[in-house]
Amino acid sequence: MARTSKDRIYASKQDKVEKFVFDQNVAGVFQDMIERSVPGYSALNQLLPIVANQFIKENSNIYDLGCSLGEASISIANTATCKNIKIYAVDNSSAMITKLEDRLKHLQLNVPIKLLDSDVTDVDFKNSSFVILNYTLQFIDRSKRNTLINDIYSSLMSEGAVLISEKICYEDKEEDLIMQQLHENYKRQNDYSDMEISQKREALEDVLVRDTHDQHIDRLKNAGFSKISVLTKYLNFISYLAIK
C-alpha cells in the first residue's frame, strides 16, 4: 500500500499525554507508525499468506480481528487459493474502518472483504478456518481475553488455526527491562526521538497490557488447542500459531 504520512503524533511536547486511542490521527499515520515501531512486522506480513493458505478451507470464513488498515485481509484476498470463502475485517475504530473502506475502493481483489465496525469480543464467529489476531489481544480487557479465544476455538473447523501476534512481558523483571530497552533502541534507529518514545510509552500505559509467554500458551491450551507453535519472535514481539 502507499505509505501514509509520517508518524509525528508525539513529536511535540504535550502538557498532558492523553491515553492512546486508535482515532483519526493514528489512522492517518498508522502504516508508518507500525512499520517503525514493531520489530518483524514486514517479515510477518510476508509469511502471513503462506500460513493462511495452509489452513483456509473452501466454504469457510476468515476473520481478521483488529484489522486496522486491512493489511492481513488484503494479503489473503489477493493470494487465497480456495473458493467460496468470506473474509471479515473487524475493528472497533471507526477511523480505521473508514480508511480501509476508502482503500478497498481502489483495489481489485480475488475475494471480497466484509468490513465490521465492531468490538472483536462481540463478533458471532461461524464456520471459520483461519483467524488473525495481530497485535490486538493486548488492547482487550484481560477479563475478556479467555472468552474470546474460547469463542474462536469453538468456531474453528477441524484443523483450522489462529495466528496471534503480541508484545509480551517477561516474568523476570530484569529480562523484561532489557527487552524494553532494546525495543526503544529499535525505535531510535527508526528515527523516533527520546521525547516521542517517552510520550508514547506514557500514552500506552494501562492501554496496551502485555501477557507473558506462559499466559498465552496456557490460554490457548485451556481453550482446547492441541498444537501451539511459536511462528516468529523478534525482541519482545512474538507470533503464535495454534491449530485445532
Order of alpha helices (4+ residues) and beta strands (2+ residues): alpha-alpha-beta-alpha-beta-alpha-beta-beta-alpha-beta-alpha-alpha-alpha-beta-beta
